[in-house]
Amino acid sequence: VDNYDVVVIGGGPGGLSSSLKAYQNNKKVLLIEREDKLGGILKQCIHNGFGLITFKEQLSGPEYVERYIDEIKKSNIKTLLSTFVLDIKKVKNGFLIIFSNSKGISKVLADNIIFATGCRERSAKQVFIQGDRCSGVLTAGLSQYYVNILGEKMGKEVVVLGSGDIGLIMARRLSLEGSHVKAAYEIKDSPSGLNRNIKQCLEDFNIPLYLSMTVTKTFGKDKLEAIEVAKVDKNMQVIEGTREIIPCDCLILSVGLIPENELISKLGVEMSKKTSGPVVDGQMMTSIPHIYASGNCLHVNDLVDYVSEASVIAGDNASKEIKEIEYKNITIDEHLAYCVPQRINIKTSNSKTIMYLRSRCKMDKAELKILDSSNSEIYKKNLMFVNPAETIRLEVNLDNIKDDIHITLNEKE
Ligand SMILES: Cc1cc2nc3c(=O)[nH]c(=O)nc-3n(C[C@H](O)[C@H](O)[C@H](O)COP(=O)(O)OP(=O)(O)OC[C@H]3O[C@@H](n4cnc5c(N)ncnc54)[C@H](O)[C@@H]3O)c2cc1C
């Protein structure tokens, strides 16, 4: 059985960055991807807006990943495409990775594993839309694949459910492809996507966005004919008397992404309820030493630049010796939805700890503080604007912490 220093699972932007970093650290690296091409979800994202932080340029998704794929091609990183990781077992001298491809079922040994498996889309049944399984109801990412990769046409009369970025981008894309996008409906009382996407994808195309409304039913046996929409109250319950039928032949669902973590949770890695990804420390290491995670399987990222950044951290640390481990936890107040990492290993250097946080609500001006166990301030940052759709990124020196730390976020007068 072949033995690798680092095996990376998933060849999206996360896996590409991790593999390259481990390779630059002179490690023997294997990159496994289940599709027949590297690039992950970015292969189908032909709009621009990628790489503003990393390359200070507006790139399309394929252009962004191409830069990493070119480096991979020049390296000695072994890449297995059309190869699906089925199972991983902890063995005496590392981890046994079992995968399947055209050659059958094979195994390799790994000293370290980096999970970069991305996420999948929530479907109609997961958001309780009643109706038959008629054609014309599909997730935003899938419709993006049909239009951008396969060159297929979607419906003539389209409705979008959810105001997440992928749904907004597809509203614009389908308008440009000649569909009539009638409206977008959002169950929450504020949009979920980035402000720039609300402006550029809906407002610029005269597509109305209805807040505090949802789709409750689909009509049509073989092909979608109409949907039922309704207003919801503060608890997101349908307000009777507000139901309305909208004729359409295509419903695009942009109702959330779920980190893909079946393999990692099967290994017994501690998972976070807040992110649906593994709990990690500042080195992106999970609760099982030598197992790392990064990218969208760790938490759903808004910007690919942060995926690449965190994946470099994972790749770097997966190629280093692990010193001792002593964890201190990071807790957050009620205004924050989550913080990645969730804990700090104080036995290692934390002079440049990168943290990714999400707020629960919008704030015009806010103050973020990191406090030690005696409530003394370790770090403070003033934020001009806070939006749940946008990651708050911090770079903090946590070398001197001795105990758990707490993060607060408060609106400023
Ligand atoms: C539709 C869409 C639009 C976006 N638009 C923007 C934008 O405009 N700007 C921006 O900065 N960001 C954008 N993002 C966000 C950004 O692209 C993602 O955060 C990023 O692509 C995530 O990278 P990843 O490597 O974690 O996951 P992915 O790109 O999903 O890659 C994961 C890879 O793992 C593979 N895999 C999973 N399980 C296995 C297994 N068992 N065996 C082998 N391989 C496996 C998958 O096939 C996949 O290739 C967008 C995301 C989406 C979905």
The ligand as an SDF file (V2000), in Angstrom:
LIG
                    3D

 53 58  0  0  0  0  0  0  0  0999 V2000
  -22.7130   28.7820   -7.0130 C   0  0  0  0  0  0  0  0  0  0  0  0
  -21.6650   29.4530   -6.1720 C   0  0  0  0  0  0  0  0  0  0  0  0
  -21.2750   30.7680   -6.4570 C   0  0  0  0  0  0  0  0  0  0  0  0
  -20.2500   31.3810   -5.7390 C   0  0  0  0  0  0  0  0  0  0  0  0
  -19.8610   32.6470   -6.0630 N   0  0  0  0  0  0  0  0  0  0  0  0
  -18.7560   33.2040   -5.4360 C   0  0  0  0  0  0  0  0  0  0  0  0
  -18.2240   34.4810   -5.8390 C   0  0  0  0  0  0  0  0  0  0  0  0
  -18.7740   35.1560   -6.7080 O   0  0  0  0  0  0  0  0  0  0  0  0
  -17.0850   34.9410   -5.2350 N   0  0  0  0  0  0  0  0  0  0  0  0
  -16.4480   34.1970   -4.2580 C   0  0  0  0  0  0  0  0  0  0  0  0
  -15.3860   34.6140   -3.7680 O   0  0  0  0  0  0  0  0  0  0  0  0
  -16.9660   33.0150   -3.8410 N   0  0  0  0  0  0  0  0  0  0  0  0
  -18.0910   32.4890   -4.3990 C   0  0  0  0  0  0  0  0  0  0  0  0
  -18.5890   31.2650   -4.0000 N   0  0  0  0  0  0  0  0  0  0  0  0
  -17.9900   30.6260   -2.8270 C   0  0  0  0  0  0  0  0  0  0  0  0
  -16.7220   29.8290   -3.1640 C   0  0  0  0  0  0  0  0  0  0  0  0
  -16.7130   29.4940   -4.4980 O   0  0  0  0  0  0  0  0  0  0  0  0
  -16.7070   28.5750   -2.3620 C   0  0  0  0  0  0  0  0  0  0  0  0
  -16.6610   28.9920   -1.0460 O   0  0  0  0  0  0  0  0  0  0  0  0
  -15.5140   27.6760   -2.7130 C   0  0  0  0  0  0  0  0  0  0  0  0
  -15.6190   27.2300   -4.0420 O   0  0  0  0  0  0  0  0  0  0  0  0
  -15.4500   26.4460   -1.7930 C   0  0  0  0  0  0  0  0  0  0  0  0
  -14.3180   25.6850   -2.0970 O   0  0  0  0  0  0  0  0  0  0  0  0
  -14.1170   24.2130   -1.5200 P   0  0  0  0  0  0  0  0  0  0  0  0
  -12.8480   23.7150   -2.0950 O   0  0  0  0  0  0  0  0  0  0  0  0
  -14.2810   24.2150   -0.0610 O   0  0  0  0  0  0  0  0  0  0  0  0
  -15.3700   23.3750   -2.0740 O   0  0  0  0  0  0  0  0  0  0  0  0
  -15.7820   22.9010   -3.5440 P   0  0  0  0  0  0  0  0  0  0  0  0
  -15.4400   23.9040   -4.5660 O   0  0  0  0  0  0  0  0  0  0  0  0
  -17.2060   22.4750   -3.4350 O   0  0  0  0  0  0  0  0  0  0  0  0
  -14.8700   21.5990   -3.7810 O   0  0  0  0  0  0  0  0  0  0  0  0
  -15.0510   20.4030   -3.0570 C   0  0  0  0  0  0  0  0  0  0  0  0
  -14.5790   19.2510   -3.9250 C   0  0  0  0  0  0  0  0  0  0  0  0
  -14.5460   18.0490   -3.1480 O   0  0  0  0  0  0  0  0  0  0  0  0
  -14.9240   16.9580   -3.9660 C   0  0  0  0  0  0  0  0  0  0  0  0
  -15.3630   15.8450   -3.0870 N   0  0  0  0  0  0  0  0  0  0  0  0
  -16.3440   15.8640   -2.1350 C   0  0  0  0  0  0  0  0  0  0  0  0
  -16.4520   14.6550   -1.5410 N   0  0  0  0  0  0  0  0  0  0  0  0
  -15.5110   13.8520   -2.1040 C   0  0  0  0  0  0  0  0  0  0  0  0
  -15.1370   12.4790   -1.9080 C   0  0  0  0  0  0  0  0  0  0  0  0
  -15.7470   11.6790   -1.0060 N   0  0  0  0  0  0  0  0  0  0  0  0
  -14.1330   11.9670   -2.6690 N   0  0  0  0  0  0  0  0  0  0  0  0
  -13.4950   12.7590   -3.5860 C   0  0  0  0  0  0  0  0  0  0  0  0
  -13.8080   14.0480   -3.8160 N   0  0  0  0  0  0  0  0  0  0  0  0
  -14.8050   14.5970   -3.0880 C   0  0  0  0  0  0  0  0  0  0  0  0
  -16.0470   17.5620   -4.8140 C   0  0  0  0  0  0  0  0  0  0  0  0
  -16.2750   16.8360   -5.9930 O   0  0  0  0  0  0  0  0  0  0  0  0
  -15.5160   18.9780   -5.0980 C   0  0  0  0  0  0  0  0  0  0  0  0
  -14.7940   19.0620   -6.3070 O   0  0  0  0  0  0  0  0  0  0  0  0
  -19.6370   30.6580   -4.6860 C   0  0  0  0  0  0  0  0  0  0  0  0
  -20.0640   29.3490   -4.3760 C   0  0  0  0  0  0  0  0  0  0  0  0
  -21.0740   28.7500   -5.0920 C   0  0  0  0  0  0  0  0  0  0  0  0
  -21.5250   27.3500   -4.6980 C   0  0  0  0  0  0  0  0  0  0  0  0
  1  2  1  0
  2  3  1  0
  2 52  2  0
  3  4  2  0
  4  5  1  0
  4 50  1  0
  5  6  2  0
  6  7  1  0
  6 13  1  0
  7  8  2  0
  7  9  1  0
  9 10  1  0
 10 11  2  0
 10 12  1  0
 12 13  2  0
 13 14  1  0
 14 15  1  0
 14 50  1  0
 15 16  1  0
 16 17  1  0
 16 18  1  0
 18 19  1  0
 18 20  1  0
 20 21  1  0
 20 22  1  0
 22 23  1  0
 23 24  1  0
 24 25  2  0
 24 26  1  0
 24 27  1  0
 27 28  1  0
 28 29  2  0
 28 30  1  0
 28 31  1  0
 31 32  1  0
 32 33  1  0
 33 34  1  0
 33 48  1  0
 34 35  1  0
 35 36  1  0
 35 46  1  0
 36 37  1  0
 36 45  1  0
 37 38  2  0
 38 39  1  0
 39 40  1  0
 39 45  2  0
 40 41  1  0
 40 42  2  0
 42 43  1  0
 43 44  2  0
 44 45  1  0
 46 47  1  0
 46 48  1  0
 48 49  1  0
 50 51  2  0
 51 52  1  0
 52 53  1  0
M  END
$$$$
